[in-house]
Amino acid sequence: MIVSALAGPDETLAQAALAAVRETLEAKEFKTLADAMDSLEPVRQAQLLAVLAECGDASIAPAVIKIASSPNAAVREAALQALGELGNAGAAGVLLEAAAGDDQAAAAAARASLERLSGKGVELRLTAALNRAATPVKIEAAKALAARGARGAVPALLAAASSQDSEARLEAIKALGQLARASDVPCLLELIAEEQNAAERKAAENAAVLAAGRTEDPSQRAAVALAALAATEPSQLQRRLALIRIVARLGGDDALEAMRSALAADSLDVQTEALRALSEWQTAAPLQDLLGVAKSSTETTRQVLALRGFIQLLGRESDRSVDQTLALYAQAIGLAQRPDEKRLALGGIAAIADPKALQMAAGYLGASDTASEAAAAIVKIAESLAEKKPAECANALLQVVQTSSLPADVRQPAQRALAKIDPNWKEKLAPPKEQATAGKPESQPEAKPAAKPEAKPEAEKKTKAKPEAKPEAKSETAPAAKPAAKPESQPEAKPAAKPQAKPEAEKKTEAKPEAKSEAKPAGAPAAEAIGWRLGPQAYSFKNFTFFEAVDKTASIGLRYIEMYPRQAVSKDLPGADTHWTMSAETREAIKKKLDSAGVKLVAYGVAKGKDEADWRALFQFAKDMGIESITSEPKPEEMDLIEKLCEEFQIGVAIHNHPQPSAFWNPDTVLAVCEGRSKRIGACADTGHWMRSGVDPLEALKKLEGRIVSLHFKDLNEFGVRAAHDVPWGTGAGNARRLLEEIHRQGLKAVFSIEYETNWDSSLPEIAACAEFMNKIAAELGPMPETPAAQAAPGRRQGRQRARTPEAAATTVRPPNRRGGQQAARQAESAQPVAAKIEGAPAGPSAPAPKPEPKPAPKPVAAAPQASAPAASNGWRALFNGKDLEGWVCDADADAWEVDAEGVLFPKAKGNLYTRERFGDFVLDLEFKNAPQNNSGVFFRIDDPKSWVQTGIEIQIYDSFGKTELDKHSCGALYDCQAPLKNAVKQPGEWNRMILTVKGPQVYVVLNGELVVDANLDDWTEAEKNPDGTKNKFKTAIKDFKREGHIGLQYHGNPIWFRNIRIKPLS
């Protein structure tokens, strides 16, 4: 019976059958269903596979493996996803082949399933593939073993890393970096050969460092590599250089002594490699070594390398006083033979929030090669120091503003910073003519202390963007030191030459977005001002360390970040990753890094514990790190434990939605698991994964109103496509502006994580563009509305019960319900003129006497001309552009509908089409053409695209030409509810024009100039029953249907054509 329901055309029966499979069937019946899969349409196969995967019966795995070779892409992908839950070792081969294939969506599904695959022998199958399979499969096997944490595969991977297959060899080495332990380091070091390509050597070095970093005693991490370095012959130059790099990354006192010895080596290459290693040391210990080389070297390259390393290490944490550090920076500037190193030093001085640093930076305003960097340093220091030393900061900023030789875009940041301290600063400026003619401005504004700044509101403090901060910069709360001496006078009296162009490398270390901030402000201050805290999900930077992710975040002015498990922490902390079991030392290092960059860790995930102890450790970690919410996909049976921990630790859990068939892809499932639970439990709304699952993000946000804890906000290039990729917000198919408007309407103040999963190595400009887009929209929207949603804590379910109608709900007079009587009276009135009250209706004979209980009509709208291409005017806009399916979604295959050269839309395979946008009150104008015996329809206010029949209302399209007896299924009928007033359809092959007007409960349909439907939906007060007493198919009373939703075009198996589709929303 279930198979026949799934094979039939009735959507309601099919969905009920799927529910029965999920909730009531015995395990023995699953195999019967799986064996019958071939008899179903592809869309039903995919749906059934998802349900069977949830049921978890491994006995049907052979049938699913067979289906995984389906020619239909959606079915193939669903089967591969299901195998992750149902499969065992026998599925490994199929999954490996799919992972290595050209179908990207199928490959992604296969990789995910390989990671989840359970049962004995899985890792043996994967290991065997390393030796016997084709190269692409070997590569996927290595990736899968690494993803599974298959420690037992290390010997096989070591063998593969020495094989003749260069591509598989490289992937095996990479996998070893994830799996090897300290005991494997000698074998890993043997992989470093004299004759080796750069990619393999780099991967081998990285694997050795990661494995050695897992040594329990930190002082012994470099021991094996040091021994190998000592045993390496001088003739093995490349191996020697690689071992120097490994030893340097592992660090420690013995490693430092080895680098000092290498500085005195006979080989210039070895000396230079050691110098590079010391320049990147994780502590300031080699400062004097580098200073010595910078002073003594006569070779320019070595001198510059040493000096730049010396300047970089000055930014490392130390117990030096401010005076000592500034003296060392002055020494570095004195040794600099090029402007580049002077500028680099000024960038370091900018990180010192002290009046003495202000004074020192001001001393370089008059030099042409350092003026711009000095100005930037002053602005940076002043932003950090203004609250404690406003007068000194104002004086220094005035110097920048009055240095007329500086470009305007360099002085503008100083003007903005100065305005925050002293709104009346312009009054203290000397007149321009006196500045131009006098040696010294008479008023000497810099000598006068600036007015004490007004207390800044907290929102302003938070929105100060600091993108120019170096990675090691101190936080805004750095303590003030002794007051600075009076700044030197008027460097602007002597015009400086235009600063030299800076090399690209230096630009990266001293980013100054203020130069363009008039048009594109760094960060998202407007968003933060209304309660939207924006930052990257560190997974966006998965090819970098967490510290690098923090630096990238700060470089674009963002102040928040979400961490994910198992990202390498830092090149200076080999072996350390971001799993919540990290050591206390690693936690402290991360905290210091975050503080120095001015970035706050607000969320962590996706993460879930294995048992109660593991969950508790996760929450304890979050509390220790100041994390507000954990992003997770827990098992339903764990929710009682999670709720208890949420309350105990005062930390939220945001349930994340990976694409279907993951457990929480459907927002209804998230709502169900949150039902009745703590307000700290809610959704992590991943808008991109909803798009991949075919879920409208706007509708999902509305459903989850009051239950959203955080967001993974995204925009994708396509809707409903698993392989769709991220694009800058506002440029894709996700309607990002409308989503933000909805979030604003809800009054939701939350953390937005930018999880940008494309262009992995160079995505920062695109992430910055996302931030810019959000900031722009936030500025336009303004303060958050004070709505019940804004005041409600997550967990209050008021968001699910939204108002049913728009403005009409307040104005429509609903007549008393008289079941069939009123409808009969309305049909008897069909001859009266309706042109004045509804679009497209003709003028007719004079009207009969008024009814005792009149109903209101919508405002008159001008008749629409039949045009070959709908034009947007007087409120009208094209709903179909005549070229492609932009703005529409197919609920089956994406290419099931087609547009011909004449702009005609028609189906070529099974599948219905619906608008991505939802509409409440509107006038819809379209043309359609029937085929003989055709059956189709126009749906409106579809609430759930997966259940058109039970959540939407249909105007029937049918070949009823020439019929005299009309029923509820004739063309123009309010399907299954009310027969058309007239038979106005033309014969097959001719174009018909339909105008549908919907206003509150009122529905009017004009077909070919004839009014065929005049209905008040409030008359349908009972489920499965019409006002005249006849039955209908609706499980919910029509009056209770949502008063807004999608518009849909139905394909019922026969040819149907549409064109000239336009809409006019009604206010």
VODRENLO-103874 format. One record per residue (C-alpha): residue in one letter; x, y, z. Coordinates in steps of 0.05 Angstrom, whole numbers, padded with zeros to 5 digits, always signed. Layout:
AXYZ...
This chain:
M+00000+00000+00000I+00057+00048+00017V+00091+00034-00049S+00028+00048-00088A+00017+00113-00050L+00088+00134-00066A+00080+00115-00139G+00014+00153-00146P+00004+00226-00165D-00029+00247-00100E+00021+00289-00062T-00017+00284+00003L-00019+00208+00001A+00055+00206-00016Q+00075+00250+00043A+00031+00209+00089A+00065+00145+00064L+00133+00174+00078A+00111+00193+00148A+00086+00122+00158V+00154+00094+00137R+00188+00139+00187E+00142+00127+00246T+00106+00060+00241L+00140+00009+00197E+00177-00051+00224A+00249-00062+00203K+00230-00124+00162E+00187-00080+00117F+00244-00033+00099K+00276-00083+00051T+00211-00090+00013L+00209-00015+00003A+00282-00012-00018D+00272-00068-00069A+00212-00030-00098M+00251+00035-00106D+00261+00027-00181S+00186+00032-00193L+00182+00103-00164E+00194+00170-00196P+00263+00200-00181V+00236+00252-00134R+00201+00198-00093Q+00263+00155-00093A+00304+00212-00064Q+00252+00226-00011L+00246+00153+00008L+00321+00145+00013A+00325+00203+00061V+00272+00172+00106L+00304+00103+00103A+00370+00134+00123E+00338+00161+00185C+00311+00092+00202G+00381+00064+00201D+00367-00007+00180A+00433-00034+00152S+00399-00093+00119I+00377-00049+00061A+00448-00025+00045P+00456-00072-00016A+00393-00043-00047V+00417+00028-00034I+00486+00012-00064K+00450-00010-00127I+00410+00055-00129A+00474+00095-00120S+00489+00083-00194S+00423+00115-00216P+00427+00160-00277N+00387+00212-00239A+00434+00260-00202A+00387+00274-00144V+00374+00200-00132R+00448+00184-00137E+00466+00237-00087A+00411+00216-00039A+00434+00144-00042L+00506+00163-00028Q+00484+00205+00031A+00442+00148+00058L+00500+00100+00056G+00534+00141+00110E+00480+00117+00157L+00462+00050+00128G+00526+00025+00097N+00584-00017+00122A+00650-00039+00095G+00615-00065+00032A+00596+00006+00014A+00667+00034+00017G+00684+00017-00055V+00622+00050-00083L+00633+00112-00041L+00707+00117-00060E+00690+00114-00134A+00637+00167-00126A+00684+00212-00085A+00735+00207-00141G+00684+00222-00195D+00670+00285-00234D+00601+00298-00204Q+00618+00348-00150A+00553+00341-00111A+00558+00265-00111A+00632+00269-00091A+00616+00314-00032A+00561+00267-00009A+00606+00206-00016R+00663+00239+00024A+00615+00256+00080S+00589+00185+00081L+00659+00156+00081E+00673+00195+00144R+00609+00169+00178L+00611+00097+00152S+00610+00047+00210G+00621-00027+00220K+00679-00074+00220G+00728-00074+00163V+00715-00003+00137E+00785+00021+00150L+00815-00043+00123R+00778-00031+00058L+00803+00040+00055T+00874+00019+00071A+00872-00034+00017A+00852+00019-00034L+00917+00056-00020N+00954+00000-00055R+00909-00028-00109A+00863+00026-00134A+00870+00079-00188T+00904+00144-00168P+00840+00185-00157V+00812+00131-00112K+00878+00126-00073I+00874+00200-00060E+00803+00194-00034A+00822+00135+00010A+00877+00176+00042K+00830+00234+00054A+00777+00188+00084L+00827+00155+00131A+00850+00223+00155A+00778+00248+00165R+00761+00185+00204G+00822+00192+00250A+00844+00122+00230R+00908+00118+00271G+00916+00045+00252A+00926+00065+00180V+00993+00100+00193P+01038+00042+00170A+00999+00036+00105L+01001+00111+00094L+01076+00112+00107A+01083+00059+00053A+01039+00099+00006A+01081+00161+00021S+01141+00125-00009S+01105+00096-00070Q+01117+00114-00142D+01050+00148-00150S+01067+00221-00138E+00995+00247-00130A+00975+00192-00082R+01042+00200-00047L+01027+00274-00032E+00958+00259-00004A+00985+00203+00040I+01036+00251+00070K+00981+00301+00084A+00940+00248+00118L+01000+00229+00161G+01001+00300+00187Q+00931+00287+00216L+00944+00217+00243A+01017+00207+00261R+01041+00213+00333A+01108+00230+00365S+01132+00158+00358D+01124+00164+00282V+01169+00225+00275P+01232+00185+00255C+01194+00153+00198L+01165+00220+00177L+01234+00252+00175E+01257+00196+00129L+01205+00220+00079I+01246+00284+00070A+01291+00269+00011E+01345+00309-00023E+01310+00302-00090Q+01237+00320-00076N+01187+00368-00105A+01169+00429-00063A+01098+00408-00048E+01118+00340-00020R+01174+00370+00020K+01128+00422+00050A+01076+00369+00067A+01128+00324+00098E+01156+00381+00140N+01086+00398+00163A+01070+00325+00181A+01134+00319+00222V+01119+00383+00260L+01047+00363+00275A+01068+00294+00299A+01126+00320+00341G+01079+00372+00370R+01039+00315+00401T+01098+00298+00447E+01074+00303+00518D+01137+00339+00543P+01142+00405+00505S+01217+00410+00519Q+01227+00345+00479R+01187+00362+00418A+01248+00381+00376A+01293+00325+00402V+01285+00276+00345A+01291+00330+00292L+01353+00359+00325A+01385+00291+00324A+01368+00282+00251L+01396+00351+00235A+01462+00335+00270A+01467+00270+00231T+01453+00301+00163E+01514+00308+00117P+01532+00378+00093S+01523+00353+00021Q+01449+00339+00035L+01433+00413+00031Q+01357+00409+00018R+01346+00359+00074R+01388+00402+00120L+01348+00464+00105A+01282+00426+00115L+01305+00401+00183I+01325+00472+00203R+01254+00495+00187I+01224+00437+00226V+01268+00449+00287A+01252+00523+00286R+01177+00511+00284L+01181+00463+00342G+01221+00514+00383G+01252+00509+00452D+01319+00527+00482D+01357+00471+00446A+01326+00490+00380L+01347+00563+00391E+01419+00541+00403A+01417+00500+00340M+01395+00561+00300R+01451+00603+00330S+01501+00549+00309A+01472+00549+00239L+01483+00624+00235A+01558+00608+00237A+01554+00551+00186D+01600+00548+00125S+01540+00548+00077L+01509+00615+00062D+01443+00579+00047V+01444+00549+00117Q+01459+00616+00148T+01402+00649+00111E+01353+00594+00130A+01373+00601+00203L+01365+00676+00198R+01295+00667+00170A+01278+00618+00226L+01302+00667+00280S+01263+00723+00247E+01199+00683+00257W+01214+00656+00327Q+01155+00648+00373T+01188+00688+00429A+01232+00750+00433A+01293+00708+00454P+01333+00717+00389L+01327+00794+00390Q+01401+00806+00404D+01422+00754+00353L+01382+00789+00299L+01406+00858+00321G+01478+00834+00317V+01468+00811+00245A+01432+00876+00227K+01490+00916+00254S+01547+00875+00226S+01524+00847+00159T+01552+00880+00097E+01506+00840+00052T+01441+00879+00040T+01394+00820+00036R+01418+00790+00102Q+01418+00858+00136V+01346+00872+00115L+01323+00802+00134A+01354+00808+00203L+01327+00878+00214R+01257+00860+00193G+01260+00799+00239F+01284+00843+00296I+01226+00892+00286Q+01176+00835+00282L+01202+00803+00347L+01196+00870+00383G+01121+00858+00379R+01126+00792+00417E+01105+00792+00490S+01161+00811+00537D+01175+00842+00605R+01209+00903+00575S+01185+00972+00596V+01154+01019+00545D+01218+01062+00547Q+01261+01002+00531T+01217+00979+00474L+01213+01048+00443A+01289+01054+00448L+01296+00989+00409Y+01248+01014+00356A+01289+01078+00351Q+01351+01035+00342A+01318+00996+00287I+01298+01059+00250G+01369+01084+00257L+01395+01020+00225A+01345+01020+00168Q+01376+01034+00100R+01308+01035+00065P+01242+01070+00081D+01207+01002+00083E+01238+00981+00149K+01225+01050+00179R+01152+01043+00162L+01150+00972+00190A+01178+00998+00255L+01125+01053+00258G+01073+00999+00250G+01101+00966+00312I+01101+01031+00351A+01027+01039+00333A+01012+00978+00377I+01039+01013+00439A+00982+01050+00474D+01025+01100+00511P+01035+01176+00506K+01109+01166+00494A+01093+01125+00433L+01049+01182+00409Q+01107+01231+00418M+01156+01185+00382A+01109+01175+00323A+01097+01250+00317G+01172+01260+00308Y+01168+01225+00241L+01112+01267+00212G+01161+01314+00180A+01200+01261+00141S+01174+01248+00071D+01187+01174+00073T+01152+01161+00139A+01099+01215+00146S+01039+01173+00125E+01059+01115+00170A+01071+01162+00228A+01002+01192+00218A+00970+01123+00217A+01008+01104+00281I+00983+01166+00316V+00911+01151+00298K+00918+01080+00321I+00950+01098+00388A+00899+01153+00399E+00840+01107+00387S+00867+01061+00442L+00888+01115+00490A+00835+01169+00482E+00793+01152+00542K+00853+01155+00590K+00894+01210+00558P+00847+01253+00516A+00889+01317+00517E+00953+01283+00493C+00915+01245+00439A+00879+01308+00415N+00944+01346+00410A+00978+01291+00369L+00917+01284+00323L+00917+01359+00312Q+00988+01354+00288V+00967+01303+00237V+00908+01345+00214Q+00952+01407+00207T+01007+01372+00168S+00985+01399+00101S+01036+01357+00063L+00997+01294+00081P+00946+01269+00030A+00874+01282+00049D+00858+01208+00055V+00913+01202+00108R+00888+01262+00148Q+00815+01242+00146P+00821+01185+00198A+00855+01234+00245Q+00798+01282+00236R+00747+01228+00253A+00786+01206+00314L+00794+01277+00336A+00720+01291+00330K+00705+01234+00378I+00751+01266+00430D+00735+01339+00418P+00674+01355+00376N+00697+01428+00373W+00767+01413+00347K+00758+01455+00284E+00753+01518+00326K+00825+01507+00350L+00854+01507+00280A+00895+01567+00258P+00867+01607+00198P+00893+01578+00132K+00927+01643+00111E+00967+01648+00175Q+00988+01576+00168A+01012+01589+00098T+01052+01652+00114A+01076+01646+00185G+01132+01602+00209K+01089+01582+00267P+01014+01586+00275E+00996+01641+00323S+00945+01602+00360Q+00990+01541+00369P+00930+01495+00378E+00973+01436+00393A+00998+01468+00457K+00928+01473+00487P+00898+01412+00519A+00836+01388+00482A+00770+01392+00516K+00753+01332+00558P+00714+01283+00516E+00642+01268+00529A+00629+01199+00556K+00619+01152+00498P+00561+01105+00497E+00579+01032+00498A+00554+01023+00426E+00605+01074+00401K+00661+01041+00439K+00645+00976+00405T+00641+01003+00336K+00710+01034+00332A+00742+00995+00276K+00816+00982+00284P+00837+00949+00219E+00906+00979+00218A+00926+00938+00279K+00982+00889+00269P+00970+00817+00287E+01007+00825+00353A+00974+00891+00371K+00954+00906+00442S+00882+00911+00462E+00844+00976+00470T+00849+00970+00545A+00925+00976+00548P+00944+01016+00610A+00967+01088+00601A+01037+01107+00622K+01067+01174+00642P+01041+01236+00606A+01077+01252+00542A+01119+01313+00533K+01093+01368+00490P+01095+01347+00417E+01146+01380+00373S+01119+01441+00338Q+01095+01450+00267P+01127+01396+00224E+01078+01420+00171A+01115+01486+00163K+01163+01449+00117P+01124+01413+00064A+01146+01341+00058A+01154+01304-00007K+01101+01255-00027P+01111+01189+00009Q+01143+01134-00033A+01100+01077-00055K+01101+01020-00005P+01116+00949-00026E+01058+00901-00024A+01086+00860+00033E+01087+00920+00078K+01018+00942+00059K+00992+00877+00088T+01024+00892+00155E+00996+00962+00162A+00928+00961+00130K+00896+01030+00131P+00825+01024+00106E+00811+01094+00131A+00838+01117+00064K+00774+01094+00032S+00729+01091+00093E+00687+01150+00071A+00655+01103+00021K+00670+01035+00050P+00679+01035+00125A+00718+00976+00153G+00682+00925+00195A+00607+00931+00208P+00596+00987+00258A+00526+01003+00236A+00507+00929+00243E+00538+00925+00312A+00502+00988+00333I+00435+00953+00324G+00457+00889+00357W+00483+00848+00298R+00553+00822+00316L+00588+00800+00253G+00651+00758+00244P+00677+00698+00205Q+00668+00625+00221A+00741+00605+00225Y+00724+00548+00178S+00725+00600+00123F+00800+00601+00135K+00809+00526+00143N+00873+00527+00101F+00904+00574+00152T+00918+00570+00227F+00868+00598+00277F+00917+00654+00293E+00919+00672+00219A+00843+00671+00218V+00842+00720+00276D+00891+00765+00240K+00849+00763+00177T+00787+00780+00218A+00820+00840+00250S+00849+00863+00183I+00780+00878+00156G+00755+00911+00219L+00712+00854+00246R+00712+00841+00320Y+00681+00772+00329I+00698+00701+00308E+00669+00631+00314M+00720+00574+00325Y+00712+00504+00298P+00746+00440+00324R+00812+00413+00297Q+00840+00475+00264A+00915+00483+00276V+00924+00539+00327S+00989+00571+00305K+01053+00555+00268D+01087+00574+00334L+01047+00521+00372P+01061+00457+00332G+01012+00401+00345A+00961+00445+00380D+00892+00448+00350T+00825+00479+00368H+00791+00417+00396W+00759+00431+00463T+00807+00382+00497M+00866+00430+00485S+00915+00444+00541A+00909+00502+00589E+00972+00532+00558T+00940+00531+00489R+00877+00564+00516E+00918+00619+00547A+00957+00630+00482I+00891+00636+00444K+00863+00685+00495K+00924+00729+00489K+00921+00727+00413L+00848+00746+00413D+00860+00803+00463S+00919+00830+00423A+00878+00831+00359G+00816+00860+00390V+00774+00800+00369K+00724+00764+00413L+00710+00689+00409V+00634+00685+00413A+00615+00616+00386Y+00644+00546+00376G+00623+00491+00329V+00599+00449+00297A+00615+00406+00358K+00582+00350+00397G+00604+00306+00454K+00610+00230+00453D+00581+00220+00523E+00562+00260+00584A+00634+00271+00606D+00653+00295+00536W+00594+00342+00533R+00612+00370+00601A+00684+00381+00579L+00658+00418+00518F+00615+00464+00560Q+00671+00475+00610F+00717+00495+00553A+00665+00543+00526K+00657+00575+00594D+00732+00582+00603M+00740+00616+00535G+00681+00663+00544I+00641+00630+00488E+00567+00648+00487S+00539+00590+00447I+00559+00522+00421T+00537+00505+00350S+00518+00432+00348E+00476+00376+00316P+00460+00333+00377K+00421+00269+00380P+00349+00278+00404E+00362+00232+00463E+00417+00279+00486M+00372+00340+00493D+00355+00330+00567L+00430+00329+00583I+00444+00389+00539E+00388+00429+00570K+00415+00414+00639L+00486+00436+00618C+00459+00499+00584E+00428+00522+00649E+00487+00499+00692F+00539+00536+00650Q+00493+00592+00626I+00514+00577+00554G+00469+00569+00493V+00465+00513+00443A+00449+00531+00371I+00424+00471+00331H+00455+00473+00262N+00424+00451+00196H+00469+00416+00147P+00435+00400+00081Q+00386+00342+00076P+00386+00286+00093S+00421+00310+00157A+00379+00307+00220F+00361+00381+00224W+00357+00405+00152N+00283+00420+00161P+00268+00478+00208D+00206+00442+00233T+00252+00388+00262V+00292+00441+00299L+00228+00471+00327A+00204+00402+00348V+00268+00385+00386C+00267+00454+00420E+00194+00449+00440G+00184+00465+00513R+00258+00470+00528S+00303+00523+00557K+00306+00590+00520R+00381+00578+00514I+00368+00523+00462G+00350+00545+00391A+00373+00546+00319C+00438+00563+00286A+00405+00587+00222D+00449+00567+00164T+00416+00602+00106G+00462+00571+00054H+00448+00500+00074W+00373+00514+00073M+00382+00538+00001R+00420+00473-00016S+00362+00433+00014G+00310+00471-00026V+00284+00506+00037D+00266+00579+00028P+00310+00615+00079L+00260+00671+00088E+00205+00622+00108A+00252+00584+00152L+00271+00647+00189K+00197+00663+00199K+00183+00594+00225L+00240+00598+00275E+00223+00668+00300G+00237+00669+00375R+00282+00607+00370I+00343+00633+00333V+00407+00634+00375S+00458+00649+00321L+00466+00649+00245H+00513+00621+00192F+00491+00674+00142K+00506+00659+00069D+00487+00676-00002L+00495+00623-00057N+00499+00626-00132E+00441+00578-00140F+00379+00556-00101G+00362+00483-00091V+00430+00457-00116R+00473+00417-00068A+00537+00438-00103A+00520+00513-00102H+00576+00557-00076D+00582+00620-00034V+00582+00689-00066P+00587+00758-00034W+00522+00774+00002G+00471+00808-00041T+00498+00781-00107G+00468+00711-00105A+00402+00674-00105G+00390+00680-00030N+00354+00746-00028A+00402+00768+00027R+00372+00837+00035R+00302+00809+00047L+00330+00760+00098L+00363+00816+00137E+00299+00856+00134E+00262+00797+00164I+00313+00789+00219H+00308+00863+00233R+00232+00857+00235Q+00238+00802+00287G+00282+00847+00329L+00334+00793+00332K+00401+00813+00361A+00450+00756+00348V+00518+00734+00324F+00524+00727+00248S+00580+00681+00226I+00606+00689+00155E+00620+00618+00134Y+00649+00627+00065E+00664+00560+00034T+00697+00577-00032N+00761+00609-00057W+00792+00580+00006D+00860+00612-00001S+00838+00682-00023S+00768+00694+00003L+00783+00754+00048P+00761+00807-00002E+00696+00771-00012I+00685+00764+00063A+00699+00838+00070A+00647+00851+00016C+00596+00811+00057A+00611+00854+00117E+00604+00917+00076F+00536+00893+00049M+00510+00878+00118N+00534+00944+00146K+00500+00981+00090I+00434+00946+00101A+00438+00956+00176A+00450+01030+00166E+00390+01035+00121L+00345+00996+00168G+00364+01035+00230P+00348+01017+00303M+00315+00951+00318P+00239+00955+00326E+00211+00944+00395T+00167+00885+00377P+00146+00826+00420A+00196+00785+00380A+00251+00834+00398Q+00235+00828+00471A+00222+00753+00473A+00278+00706+00493P+00294+00648+00447G+00247+00592+00461R+00182+00629+00464R+00142+00602+00407Q+00103+00664+00389G+00139+00668+00322R+00106+00606+00295Q+00036+00634+00300R+00040+00694+00254A-00018+00740+00236R-00058+00709+00182T-00074+00770+00140P-00042+00835+00118E-00076+00903+00123A-00141+00874+00098A-00149+00835+00163A-00166+00900+00198T-00214+00927+00145T-00251+00867+00116V-00321+00859+00144R-00334+00785+00150P-00408+00768+00139P-00441+00717+00185N-00428+00646+00163R-00489+00618+00128R-00455+00559+00097G-00483+00548+00028G-00535+00604+00029Q-00487+00662+00022Q-00446+00627-00031A-00510+00614-00071A-00529+00687-00065R-00460+00706-00089Q-00466+00661-00150A-00534+00690-00166E-00501+00758-00167S-00453+00737-00222A-00488+00779-00274Q-00476+00845-00239P-00421+00892-00263V-00355+00879-00230A-00307+00921-00271A-00306+00974-00217K-00283+00925-00163I-00237+00874-00195E-00182+00874-00247G-00200+00849-00316A-00274+00839-00307P-00322+00866-00361A-00377+00916-00353G-00444+00882-00352P-00518+00895-00344S-00544+00936-00286A-00537+00904-00218P-00594+00874-00179A-00614+00901-00111P-00559+00902-00059K-00550+00841-00016P-00568+00849+00058E-00497+00831+00078P-00449+00863+00028K-00376+00845+00027P-00321+00893+00013A-00282+00892-00052P-00209+00909-00063K-00189+00977-00089P-00201+00983-00163V-00139+00973-00205A-00129+00994-00277A-00140+00941-00330A-00076+00910-00354P-00062+00908-00429Q-00041+00842-00460A+00031+00855-00477S+00082+00808-00506A+00130+00825-00449P+00102+00846-00382A+00125+00916-00363A+00137+00942-00293S+00094+01003-00283N+00038+01028-00237G+00058+00976-00187W+00062+00919-00237R+00125+00878-00244A+00145+00817-00284L+00140+00752-00246F+00169+00714-00304N+00223+00750-00345G+00210+00712-00410K+00282+00687-00413D+00297+00639-00356L+00272+00614-00289E+00302+00669-00247G+00259+00677-00184W+00227+00608-00192V+00241+00540-00161C+00224+00471-00188D+00206+00419-00135A+00236+00363-00178D+00294+00367-00227A+00320+00438-00236D+00315+00432-00312A+00244+00403-00313W+00216+00469-00341E+00241+00506-00402V+00233+00573-00436D+00230+00575-00512A+00254+00630-00559E+00185+00663-00558G+00187+00671-00482V+00138+00614-00469L+00146+00574-00405F+00129+00499-00406P+00146+00434-00370K+00186+00380-00404A+00189+00332-00345K+00152+00320-00281G+00156+00376-00230N+00118+00437-00206L+00144+00508-00208Y+00136+00559-00152T+00161+00629-00138R+00219+00638-00091E+00183+00700-00063R+00119+00697-00022F+00058+00742-00034G-00001+00761+00009D-00050+00807-00027F-00039+00816-00102V-00065+00817-00173L-00035+00763-00217D-00041+00769-00292L-00019+00712-00338E-00035+00674-00402F-00039+00598-00409K-00052+00549-00466N-00083+00480-00457A-00070+00415-00493P-00129+00367-00504Q-00152+00335-00439N-00102+00377-00401N-00103+00384-00325S-00061+00438-00291G-00070+00496-00243V-00047+00562-00214F-00034+00557-00139F-00029+00616-00091R-00009+00627-00019I+00028+00560-00016D+00057+00558+00054D+00098+00494+00047P+00126+00479-00022K+00132+00406-00002S+00057+00403+00009W+00023+00445-00044V-00043+00409-00040Q-00054+00419+00035T-00022+00488+00045G-00041+00524-00020I-00104+00542-00058E-00112+00525-00132I-00148+00558-00189Q-00161+00499-00236I-00135+00498-00307Y-00171+00443-00347D-00194+00426-00416S-00268+00436-00402F-00282+00474-00467G-00354+00468-00491K-00380+00435-00427T-00447+00459-00401E-00446+00425-00333L-00392+00455-00289D-00364+00428-00224K-00310+00442-00174H-00257+00413-00222S-00275+00453-00285C-00229+00506-00313G-00230+00568-00270A-00257+00533-00208L-00232+00545-00138Y-00208+00474-00140D-00249+00425-00099C-00283+00483-00065Q-00327+00522-00114A-00347+00512-00187P-00334+00569-00236L-00392+00617-00248K-00383+00609-00323N-00346+00565-00372A-00299+00616-00402V-00241+00573-00425K-00221+00571-00498Q-00209+00509-00538P-00142+00474-00534G-00086+00508-00572E-00113+00579-00559W-00084+00627-00509N-00127+00643-00447R-00117+00702-00402M-00129+00694-00327I-00129+00751-00277L-00129+00729-00204T-00142+00781-00150V-00131+00763-00077K-00145+00812-00021G-00151+00785+00050P-00204+00731+00047Q-00231+00755-00020V-00213+00717-00084Y-00234+00738-00154V-00216+00704-00219V-00230+00735-00287L-00219+00686-00345N-00219+00714-00415G-00258+00775-00390E-00310+00735-00351L-00315+00733-00275V-00312+00659-00258V-00295+00661-00183D-00321+00708-00130A-00306+00676-00062N-00295+00694+00010L-00247+00644+00042D-00274+00658+00111D-00337+00620+00090W-00297+00555+00092T-00300+00544+00167E-00292+00468+00172A-00239+00420+00149E-00258+00375+00090K-00324+00411+00080N-00348+00467+00034P-00400+00520+00054D-00452+00484+00012G-00442+00420+00051T-00402+00382-00001K-00335+00351+00016N-00266+00376-00002K-00196+00347+00007F-00167+00398+00055K-00148+00373+00124T-00150+00445+00150A-00207+00494+00144I-00193+00542+00086K-00206+00602+00131D-00145+00580+00172F-00097+00576+00113K-00039+00625+00115R-00056+00691+00081E+00011+00694+00045G+00055+00645+00009H+00085+00623-00057I+00052+00625-00125G+00057+00560-00163L+00046+00531-00233Q+00026+00458-00234Y+00047+00404-00282H-00001+00344-00280G+00028+00302-00336N-00003+00337-00397P+00027+00393-00438I+00014+00463-00412W+00043+00531-00433F+00048+00598-00396R+00071+00667-00416N+00066+00741-00397I+00064+00729-00323R+00063+00792-00281I+00041+00812-00211K+00018+00874-00175P+00025+00869-00099L-00031+00905-00062S-00020+00945+00001
